[in-house]
Amino acid sequence: MELSDEAIAGAIRDGDVRWIRTLCHHAAIMSRSAEDRASAKRYYEQSLASDPENARALYGLAAIALHESDPVTARQYATRCHMSMLRSDDEILKAGLLDLIEKNWPDLAEKSGGH
């Protein structure tokens, strides 16, 4: 993870939001697969610092909060993710994340008339 951290720091230094988003997402996935939710949360939060509408990071934080039995925080992140996805042009990402949100928070999908 040290190499990932160095690459993320470089992307932050360069202000390259696309790389920050990509590198943080991959680091968060590796952390989650190692069951290191604290690190995953930190990577998602780093990503949001440069891209507050990053739907992947918002969903990742929602999933972590849900796993940590914090349904209020999970719902807040899920709501932000849902709103971000409704504005997104990325149809593949939109379909996948909206399905995941609908599975855990069906009422959010109902408010927007489903997807």
Steps between C-alpha positions, in 0.01 A plus 500: 500500500801726541538521124131589465535768766798653316313498170192658662718768663653577159158525336383732780814712461435521124130571552409212267145422616456211256808322635413578861158346443641191324787436740289554812232268365750221436668550839159493672406176324829339604446619857145368509611162365757489783214590738674826590191722503681787673746531210224455242304779668809723496553439126136571418516820706820603320322451171203710612731782609593554134172385344202549737258341250703178455220244502732202550651656812159603630366147454815352656453716809132406514589130485764535772261692727232236441747225589598691815134519609470874438183517290461878532844573351454222244175656383656847476776369273254287301277803446797706376606212275148468361482873424843489334399203285181670385718780359759263348549432131682171573219256424694187599606638838155649549323169443732309733494746788130572474434126521715476813328799658157361413595170666592664832283815490200425275318814610772718342431344161125543551542875561654544157257267329747212489758484228 
